[in-house]
């Protein structure tokens, strides 16, 4: 040990930081701390953050479901949406029924509640494996401090609901496994939770849960669980198969294969090495704390009563990530979000085992976690005061809506145009190709790329004019066709 490292090791500062965290955990009810933390970090964003393009997709499907009453076949305005069962959009539409329209509260509230539920699951699981209150709270803090999770606090995308649902299925399974209560009813509950998860993105939850838990079952030779795992898969697949059969049209299988990135993926994502690096950054505090746990476990004392749990949780966290790394067309960091709750639990165990004997390891983890949470808190609390930075699509949507109100007409859009803006615009909204836009009747509004706008102005007879650019980077054009 160097002379500079020795004073650091003996410094009282790490122990004081740990003691401060322990004092906070002991002073207030942990559940209250979790609820208040989630409210401060995420609740303002429900009201004061505009949609991005991915959110606009889900909200537009919900609007169309509510307007048309077609709850079986998802549509985005006049086009079928076949990539996934779109359960998230249906939940939003259902919550919006009493109000007659989709709004930001009904769109974002489900994700906020699932974020809170995920935090409570992490806390409960850590307490279940005999971690103390401070360790369990630290696990929750690690989850909330992951940069990827911060971006998804209230984001209307299926990634966070899917991750929390899968983790809930794991918790149900583990509780039954350790308590010798893996009854038929519990397996049915696990299957229903997996079916709920499958409603967000399709059949992937069957593969994820089956790979992770299936491997653990094989390692431990728990042969009696295999038929029940198969039953869970069947239960999960039933609603997905019903959805697929109800919407199927010739050629849909090509789109499904592209969506699942099995053949002809529409975009190429990260290769294995880049995916590992970027995922580690996106889940940074939880990755660091989990690494500390495994290193300490490899070179220090092991709590024997946690051995089975560590093995099961490691299977859940890492097994499905291996094929994902080498999936055709690469992988995106959000594909690894189901790892985040498990990594946070490992981080909580690291705190539990190292806070007393190695506070110099725990203290930096606390500092990194708190720094990220302070950033998230500042971002959330600033959202009401900077409308252009946080609500640019909403502000622009109000401006465009005023123009359309003064000159009513159908809005025609090209594929993927202004997805974050469309939820703020009045209907009717219809998708149309460039050739179709040449023949649409007046009055009408069009949202297209600058290149498409130039082509339309050259080919379209009548009173067609460019009204204004749209988008944060002015990447779209709003056109008006007068009578």
N, C-alpha and C positions, 0 to 999 in steps of 0.2 A: 504493500500500500504506500502511495506517495505521501509526502508531508502535507500536501494540500487536500488530499482525500480524507485524511484522518480527522481534521477538524470538522469536515462536512458530515462524516459518519457520526461524530459525537455531538453535533449541533442539537440544541433543544428545539429548534424551529419545526422540524418535521413532527416531533411528538406533540408540539403545541397545535399544529394544524389538525392533526388527527383528533386531539382532545376537543378542539372547537367543533369539529364535525360530530363527535360523540355527544357533545352538549346540546347541539341543535336537535339531534335525533331523540335525545332524552327529554327535552323540554316540551315538545309539542307532539300531538298524536300523529303517527306516521301517515295514516290515511289522509288526514287533513292536509299534511304537508304535500302529499302527492296531488291531491285535488287542486289545492291552491297553486301549486307550481304549474300544473297543466293549464289552469285558467289564465295565469299571467303570461305564460309562454305562447299560448295558442289562441285564446278566446278573442283578443282584438283582431286577429287575422281573419276570423270568420266574417267580420263586418267590413274590414278596411283594406283587404287585399283583393285585387282584381284577378280574373281567371287567366291562366296561361292556355296554350293551345291544347294540351292534353286534357285539361279540365273542361275547356269549351266543348270538346267532343262528348264527354260524359253528360254534361249539363244539356247540351242540345238534344241528345237521345232522350233524356228525361222529359224535356219540354215536349218533344214529339209524342212520347208515350202518353203524357197527360192530355195533350190536345186531341189526339186521335182515338184514345181509349184502346189502342192495340197493345196489350200487355204481354202478348206471347211472342210476337216477332218484332225485335227492336228495329226502329227506323231512325235515321237522322234526316229529318224533313222528308223529302220524297225518295230517299234511297234506303234500301235495306242495309242494316249493319249486321254482318255475319261473323266478325272476327271472334267474338266471345259472347256468352250469354248476357252480358251487361247488367248483372244483378245490381251493381252500384247505382246505375241510372234508374232502375226500377224502384229501389229503395227511396231515392230522391223524389221520384214522381209520386210515390205513395205518401211520403211526408208532406208533399206539396198539395195534395188533394184538398184539404180544408181551406187552403188559401187561393185555390184556383189558378195558381201560377208558380213556377219555380223561382226561388230567390236565393240569395247567397246563404241565408241561415239554413234553409232546408237542404241546400246542396252541400254545405261544409259540416253541418252538425254531425252526421253519421261518422265521418272520419275522426272528428274530435273525440267523440264518445269511444270509438275503437282505440284511439291513442291512449285515452285514460284507462280503458280496460286492459290494454297491453301492459301498462305500467303497474296496475294492480296485480296482474298475473305474475310479473317478475318479482314483485315484492312478496306475494304469497308463496311462490315456489322457493324463494330463498329462505323464508321463515320455516317452510316445511322441512328443509334440509338442515335445520338447526343453526342457521346464520342469525346473528344478532340484528337488532333494529338498525344500527348504523350501517351494517353491511348490506342489509336488504334495501335501505334507502340509497346507498351508493350504487347498487345495481340499477335501480330506477334512473338515477341521475346519469349513469353511463349511457343508457338507452336514449334518454332525451337529449343528450349532448352530441350524439352522432350527427355529423353534418348532413348525411343523407336523410336522417329522421327529421332534423330541423326543417328541411325543405318540404317535408311531407306532413307536418303537424296537422294542417287542415286542407291539404291538397286533395282535390276531387279526382283522384287517380286510384286504381285498384291495388297498388303495391302494398301500402300499409295495411289495409283491411285483410289482404291475403296473408301477409306475414303474421298478423295478430291471430287470425283464425287458425292457421297451422300450428302456432305455438299453443293455442288453447287446446287443440286436439292432443298435442304432446302432453300437456299438463293433465288432461283427463286420463290419458293412458298411463302416465307415470303414477298418478295417485292410486289408480286401480291396481297397478302392478305391484307397488310396494305394500299396499294394504290388503293384498289377496282379495280384491274386490273387482276383478275383471269379469263382471257378470255380463249376461246377454244385454241387459239394459245399458250398461256402460259402453259396450261395443256399439250398440245402436246410437247412443249419443255421440260417440266419436265419429261414426259414419255420417251422421247428420251435420256435424260441424265441418267435416271434410266436404260434404255436399254444398254447404254454405260457401266454403272457400272456393269450390269449383265454379260457383256462379259468377265469380269475379273475372276469371281468366280462362276457364275451361278445365280440361282434365289434368293439368299439371299437378294439382295437389295430391292426386292419387299416386303419381310417380314419386313425388317428394316424400310423402309420408311412408309409402311402401318401401322405398329404397332405404331411408334412414332407420325406421323402426324395424323393418324386415331384416336388415343386417344385424341389428342388435339381438333380435329374436334368434337368428341363426347362430350367432356367437355364443349366446347363453343357452342354446339348445332348448328354448321354450317352445317345443313343437306344438303344444296345444293352442298357442296363439295364432298359428298360421291360418287355420280356417276362418278365424274371426277377422284377421287382417284382410283376407280375401272378401269377406262379407262387407267390411268397411269400404273396400274399393268398389264393390257392386253398388252399394248405397250411394256413394259419391257420384258414380257414373250415370245412375238412372236419370236424374234431372238434366244432365248434360246431353245424354242420348235423346231424351224427349225434345229438348230444345233443338238439337241438330236435325232431328227428323222432321220437326214442325216447320223449319225455315228452309230446308234444303231445296236448292234448285241446281240444275245442271251446271257444272263448272265450279261449284262452291268448294269442292275438295282442293282445287288448286290454290284458292285463297287461304284455306285452312292450313295447308302445308306451308305456305309462305308465312302465315302469321306465327305458326309454331317453329318457324325457321328450320324446318326439315328439308325443304326443297325451295329453291329460288327465293331466298330471303330478300326483302325489299331494301334492307340496309345492312351494311357490314359493320359490326361492332368490334369491341376490343378482342385481341388475341389473349391467350392464357397469361402471359407475363404482365402485359399491360392491365388486364382485368384484375389480377391479384394486387398490383400496386394501387390502382385507383380505388378498389374496394377497401383496401387497408386504410387509405386516406379518408374515405367517406365514412368509415366506421371507427375512426382513429381511437377515441378514448376507450371504447369497448375492446378493440383489438389489443391495445397496450396492456390493459388490465387483465385480459384473458391470457396473454403471453406471460405476464408476471405470475399468474396462478400456475400455469403449466411448468414454468421454470422452477418455481418454488416447490412444486409437487415432485419434480424430477430429482431435485438435489436436497430436499428437506424432508421433514416428517410428513407422513401421509395419514389422513384421518380415514381409517379403514371403513367406517360406516358410510363414507361418501363414495367409495370406489364404484359401486354399481351405478350410482347416479351420474358420476362423471363420465363413465363409459356410455351410458344412454344419451346424455346430453351432447357428448362429443359426436356420436353417430348422427343425432338430429342436426347438429350445426354444420357438419363438414361433409358427410357422405354424398349428399345430392349436389354439393358444390363442385365435385370432381368432374362428373359428366357435363355440368354446365360450362365449366372452363373450356371444354373442348367441343362445345356444340357447334354445328355448322353455321358459319356466318358470324361467329364470335358471340360475345355476351356483353350486356350492359350492367353497370353497378347495381341497378335496382333489382336485378335478378337474384342478388345475394342478400337482399333485405331480410328474408326469413332467418338468416344467421344472427341478426342483430339482437333479438331478445336472449338467445342462448349465450352469446358472447357477453352480454350484460350480466347474466347470471354467473358466468365464470368470473367476471370482474368482481361481483359481490362476494364470491367465495375467496377471491384473492385478498380483499379487504379483511374478511373474517379471519383469515389465517396469518396475515402479515402485519396487521395494524399495530399489534403489541410488540412483536419481536423484530419487525423490519419497517418502522415508520418512515425511514428514509426512502423506501420504495413506494409506499402508499401516498405520501405527501405530494410528490410530483403528479401522480395520477389525479389526486384531488384538485390540484391547481389547474391542470389541463382541462379537466371536466368543468370546473367552475368558470374558467375563462370562456369556454364555448357556450355554457348556459347564460352567462352574462351577455354575450353577443346576441344570442337568441332572444333574451329578454329585451335588450335595447331595440332590436329589430321589431319586435312585437309592439312595444310601447310607442315607438316612433310612427307606426303605420297610420294612426288617425291624422297626423299633422303634415304628411307629405303626399297629397293625392296624386300628383303627377308621377311620382316614383313608385307608389304602391298600387294605384288604381287607374293607371293610364287607359286600359281597355274600357273601364267603366265610364271614365270621363269622356273618352272619345265616343263611346256608345251613346251617351246622352246627347252629344252634339249631333251625331248622325241621325238619331231618332227624331230630334227636333226638325231636321231637314225633311225627313220622310213624312212626318206629321203634317208639314205644310204642303207637301206634294205627294199624297199617298200613291203607292204602287207596290207591286210585288218585287221582292229582292231576289236577284239571281246571283249565285256564287259559283265559282269553279271549285274543283276538288281541293280540299285543304286550305282554302282561302279564309283568312281572318277568323280562325276557329275560336280564338280568345275573345273576339268582338261580337260574334253572332248571338251569344246568349243575352246580350244587352239590347238587341235590335228587335223591332216589332215584326211579327209575322204578318203575311205569309213570306216564308223564305224557301226557295227551291234551288236545288243543284241543277246545273245545266252546262253542257259543253259549249265551246266557243261557237260551233256551227248552230247550235240551238239558240244561243243569244242573238245571233244575227236576225232571227225570225220572230223573236218574242214580241208580243203586242205592247204598245205604249198604253199607259205610263208604266215605267219600270225603273228599277235601280239595279246596278250591277257592281259586284266587287270582284276585281280580277287583278292579275299581275300587270305591271307597266307594259310588257310586251303584248299581252292580250288586249290591253286598252288601245294600243296603237293599231293593232289589227282590226279591232271592232270599229274604230273611228274611220278607218280606211274603207271598210266594207259595208258598214251599216248606213242606210239612207235614213233621213229623218233628223229629229232634233236630239242627237246624242252628244253629250258633252262631259268632259272630266270635271267633276265638282271639287275634289280634294284628294290628297294622298291619305292613306290610312296606315296604321301600324307604328310601332315604336321606332322602327327603322324606315318608315314610309315605304314599305315593300309592297303595298297594295294600292289600287286606285279605285275610288268611288265614282261611278258613272251614272248619269241620269238620262233617261230617254223620255222626253216630253211628247205631248200629243201635238 
